[in-house]
């Protein structure tokens, strides 16, 4: 019974799911292209690394 319900849900929503995955991959691809074309200003790089460090250190506390 559960398999049939899951199959019906998948049949109804698989196109929306696939489009969402495609949009996410396209976003990652465009972000990678923008990063590759970045001029590499040092203050921007330091701010980027600091933001990742702060997020990494505090994520466990804020995710709950």
Phi, psi and omega per residue, in radians:
X1 nan -0.789 -3.141
X2 -1.117 -0.671 3.120
X3 -1.086 -0.695 3.138
X4 -1.163 -0.720 3.107
X5 -1.116 -0.795 3.115
X6 -1.079 -0.691 3.119
X7 -1.130 -0.692 3.108
X8 -1.177 -0.713 3.102
X9 -1.095 -0.769 3.135
X10 -1.105 -0.750 -3.134
X11 -1.101 -0.588 -3.127
X12 -1.361 -0.490 -2.956
X13 -2.144 0.110 -3.053
X14 -1.195 -0.542 3.125
X15 -1.188 -0.722 3.116
X16 -1.119 -0.722 3.114
X17 -1.092 -0.804 -3.135
X18 -1.112 -0.690 3.098
X19 -1.140 -0.661 3.086
X20 -1.116 -0.732 3.093
X21 -1.119 -0.750 3.113
X22 -1.067 -0.734 3.115
X23 -1.127 -0.697 3.134
X24 -1.132 -0.756 3.124
X25 -1.168 -0.667 3.086
X26 -1.127 -0.683 3.079
X27 -1.102 -0.750 3.091
X28 -1.115 -0.694 3.139
X29 -1.138 -0.763 3.140
X30 -1.212 -0.597 3.079
X31 -1.148 -0.693 3.110
X32 -1.150 -0.665 3.112
X33 -1.169 -0.697 3.097
X34 -1.138 -0.685 3.140
X35 -1.163 -0.662 3.130
X36 -1.174 -0.533 -3.123
X37 -1.560 0.031 -3.077
X38 -1.166 2.449 -3.108
X39 -1.327 -0.235 3.029
X40 1.404 0.601 3.088
X41 -1.020 2.324 -3.018
X42 -1.171 -0.652 -3.117
X43 -1.212 -0.532 3.071
X44 -1.227 -0.697 3.120
X45 -1.129 -0.740 3.105
X46 -1.105 -0.731 3.111
X47 -1.131 -0.687 3.117
X48 -1.109 -0.834 3.132
X49 -1.128 -0.669 3.106
X50 -1.145 -0.707 3.114
X51 -1.120 -0.737 3.095
X52 -1.131 -0.687 3.140
X53 -1.136 -0.785 3.137
X54 -1.110 -0.762 3.132
X55 -1.095 -0.769 -3.137
X56 -1.103 -0.669 -3.109
X57 -1.320 -0.548 -3.043
X58 -1.847 0.005 -3.055
X59 -1.113 -0.703 -3.118
X60 -1.082 -0.578 -3.141
X61 -1.365 -0.603 -3.063
X62 -1.567 -0.284 -3.092
X63 -1.326 -0.343 -3.054
X64 -1.425 nan nan
